[in-house]
Amino acid sequence: GFRVVSELSIVVLAGLPIYFGYYAHRRLKAGLGPSLMAGLGEAAAASLAFAYLYAATGGLGRPDDAALWAYVAVTAATTYGSVAVAYGLGAEPLRTELRAGLWLPAYIIVITALSYYGVFGPRGLIPFPWDTVIAVVVTLAFHYWAVLSAFRTKAIDQALGKA
């Protein structure tokens, strides 16, 4: 239900500070200062937003729409703000990776909100089976976005035997 999805989303999004703070700087040549600021800012904002959501919903069990949308807004703003900073200051390999991954944080945020309003969430406004139908349609849309934004790498070519 919503509790599991929201906790998984914060775990997945916890990887972004590592990406911005370390990988973007070391491997993709983004500046150290902006990389650290993006990584630490993302970590702090996401943690505080989730803590607020958790407290306002009594451990993710009670409905509180304002807390959910505050969490969504802060998460989206910090995630895509960090992406914009890294994109603006990074070299082309970083930009290519960022463009290819834009769909993932959006998908995580949308599925988190959908699970909140679905049958297993605290609000429960979308009954079964419609919550599942909506999740399938949303997932298909994001799947096609991911496929359209993908790019080939040497590792993929090697795995496919084309290198």
PyMOL commands that set and color helices and strands:
alter all, ss='L'
color gray80, all
select helices_A, chain A and resi 2-13+15-26+32-56+65-89+92-101+103-117+130-149+154-159
alter helices_A, ss='H'
color red, helices_A
deselect
rebuild
show_as cartoon
